[in-house]
Amino acid sequence: MPKAAAKTFSFREFIENSKSFLFIVPAVAIFSVFYIYPFFEIFHLSLHEWNGISLTKTFIGLDNFFELMHDGHWWSSISNAGYITLMALTFQNALAFMLALACDREIKMKRFYRVVFFIPPVLSEIVVGLIWQWILYSGMQGGQHIGLLNYWLTKVGFAPLVNDWLSDPKTVLPCIAIVHCWKGFGWGFIMFLAGLQTIDRQLYEAARVDGANSFRTFFYVTVPMMLPVIVVVMILTILGSMQVFVLILSMVSQGLVYHTDVPVTRILAAMTGTSRYGYACAMGVNFGLILVAVSFGLKSISDRMKQA
């Protein structure tokens, strides 16, 4: 009897626990259908030569990946995306962190600033790209510059700085990076501000009692407590900046493809330009592995810093 009772109890416990798992079944199903299955299907397609239309696919093994390793245009696009990402990790996140520190303190109209700083991220990338295309436009009409930046550079006496910003190979990528940072800093601002508000104010009071100045308080209290948030913001910044796409299409004409190419545009070109869907899938797999490796690398560095 005791054994039977034990079996009955364990079976009932299993039923009760199974009811809890039912709540996550929809999320697991959605994740499997829209993430796990597409990944394996993309990897399967990357092993084939396929034009995207015919029903037959030619198995070529890892040839697409070997070709990708020697594709200079692909690695140039990775470099362009890396430049934009580096600008976002430094300039964008530094700006977001400083503004979050300012709004975390008791300043006038800080609620107004919170709303204003979050406006750029919620704007459409197409709209932002077209607006900045007009601002950086280099054309002239009636002897005057139409573009807002060149117009005001001329008005304030900096005419030598007037440039064809979005057509010059030397300036087009920095312009895109700056616009991307302007549009995206609001996300980091909100996350940094939320993290700063979770820090116990008694830690700051204890630091002041111990004689720590603002500099030491920032580096020995604020930064260590904000480290998990900083890592999350960095990972999200990398994932978002490396996949920048719509902003480039809306700002830049097709004449500077090589100088403004990023991985997503190269994948699109392989699909629509040469109809090499298998090669495009190989690019996608390679790009995904790079992002995963960078994200796990940052997470590993963060864990080591916490243990130190």
Secondary structure, DSSP 8 states (H G I E B T S, - for coil): -HHHHHHHHHHHHHHHHHHHHGGGHHHHHHHIIIIIHHHHHHHHHHTEE--SSSS--EE-TTHHHHHHHT-HHHHHHHHHHHHHHHHIIIIIHHHHHHHHHHHHS--TTHHHHHHHHTHHHHS-HHHHHHHHHHHT---EETTEE-SHHHHHHHHTT-GGG---TTT-TTTHHHHHHHHHHHHHHHHHHHHHHHHHHTS-HHHHHHHHHTT--HHHHIIIIIHHHHHHHHHHHHHHHHHHHHT--HHHHHHS-GGGHHHH--HHHHHHHHHHTS--HHHHHHHHHHHHHHHHHHHHHHHHHHHHHHH-
